[in-house]
Amino acid sequence: MPNLLAGKVGIISGALNEKSIAWKVAQKAHAEGARFVLTNAPLAMRMGEINALAEECNAPIIAADATSVEDLEKLFSGAQEQLGGKIDFVLHSIGMSPNIRKGKHYGELNYDWFQKTLDISALSLHKMLHVAEKQDALNEWGSVVALSYIAAQRAFLDYTDMSQAKAVLESIARSYGQRLGKQKKVRVNTVSQSPTKTTAGAGISGFDAFYDYADKLSPLGNAPAEACADYCISLFSDLTRYVTMQNLMHDGGFSTTGISEEMVEVLTKASS
Ligand SMILES: NC(=O)c1ccc[n+]([C@@H]2O[C@H](COP(=O)([O-])OP(=O)(O)OC[C@H]3O[C@@H](n4cnc5c(N)ncnc54)[C@H](O)[C@@H]3O)[C@@H](O)[C@H]2O)c1
């Protein structure tokens, strides 16, 4: 169905480079007829790659550190100004852990950094929705999607404090989903995506191994970033108006598989 987002306007965060999930969401939203503002942290902006995407999608850019309420206020008011009205969809595609960056394992986390992880990767969704509500910036039947990972439900030690961040993120989506659903019929969901080869993904120690493991376990294989973007577009569209407060698995079947033939083969070979 073409033009699934015709007439809709939005805010897309987190497009750092071509590999970013948000980058693909922006391209697909543009192809489906949406207009939107791109946003990222001022630091990420300096790399400059976002300019090419902005040009391709004819989208203005507004820099905002997602941990700063002041920046987010400027983002939401600026977006409404540039787009000429209230916002129909928001993509939260933001994650960063200083502990992962510095290679700290779970037993030696730096607590100041832990708080930074939570602030950037989880509370930023609360701050965004807080600002959106205060400015009455969202249209009725709007849709908010944040990206998550299954480490919110299951232990993946190398994902360290991001596991807790994702659990908080999913919980915020439920609470704000209830609040904004009642107030404005706005839905809020998280999409729990397969391991994906992006800048954030590749920063996790042992990433290649758990990418391969998930790929071998999932009957459909790991979901690529493009497919994740398609799912996000469907959630922004009017076809999913009653889906809210959900953590939606987009993982090729990983989360409900016990063991697969491929894994049996690998383990049999290893033990023989
Ligand atoms: N890559 C994976 O394996 C995977 C799997 C499941 C979920 N996710 C989630 O998908 C989302 C997008 O990540 P990605 O994989 O596309 O990687 P990415 O590195 O391309 O995107 C992460 C983005 O977060 C932005 N960011 C960091 N700090 C910020 C701040 N203070 N303010 C505003 N923006 C900030 C970065 O600039 C970057 O654009 C993240 O929430 C990530 O946790 C990724």
The ligand as an ORCA input file, in Angstrom:
! r2SCAN-3c Opt
* xyz 0 1
  N      21.908     -2.495     16.881
  C      21.288     -3.424     17.587
  O      21.697     -4.588     17.677
  C      19.986     -3.059     18.281
  C      19.116     -4.088     18.683
  C      17.933     -3.736     19.360
  C      17.676     -2.394     19.639
  N      18.546     -1.418     19.231
  C      18.254     -0.032     19.567
  O      18.010      0.714     18.401
  C      18.233      2.095     18.697
  C      19.071      2.721     17.591
  O      20.367      2.176     17.582
  P      21.132      1.721     16.265
  O      21.398      0.263     16.413
  O      20.436      2.216     15.060
  O      22.550      2.412     16.453
  P      23.080      3.918     16.137
  O      24.396      3.993     16.836
  O      23.062      4.154     14.684
  O      21.996      4.860     16.847
  C      22.057      5.265     18.200
  C      21.757      6.754     18.199
  O      21.624      7.293     19.509
  C      22.078      8.649     19.401
  N      22.341      9.242     20.715
  C      23.271      8.860     21.628
  N      23.260      9.718     22.680
  C      22.298     10.648     22.423
  C      21.811     11.783     23.126
  N      22.314     12.146     24.326
  N      20.831     12.528     22.563
  C      20.312     12.192     21.349
  N      20.720     11.119     20.640
  C      21.714     10.361     21.164
  C      23.345      8.484     18.574
  O      23.863      9.717     18.098
  C      22.861      7.556     17.487
  O      22.329      8.275     16.405
  C      18.877      2.146     20.078
  O      17.873      2.409     21.048
  C      19.388      0.731     20.239
  O      19.558      0.351     21.586
  C      19.691     -1.724     18.544
*
